[in-house]
Amino acid sequence: MQKLRIGELPDDKPVKVTTELPAAVHRDLIAYAEALRRQGGHVVDPIKLIAPMLTRFMATDRGFSKLKREGHVPAAGEGQ
């Protein structure tokens, strides 16, 4: 079985965000949660996958990382 990129979910103080997702994205979140359950044996709420997926996406986006290094976007915790 393929190793999934999202593993353990961090226990962090959440910030509530309300949004709408396309149905296909929601179905994929459910499928991803099921794959995690099969791989690791623990049940994961599909909605809890959104934050680590976004975190990983932003961490691996070279353009965004460059903007952050150059100071063109606020550092984490600023501007809230």
Order of alpha helices (4+ residues) and beta strands (2+ residues): alpha-alpha-alpha
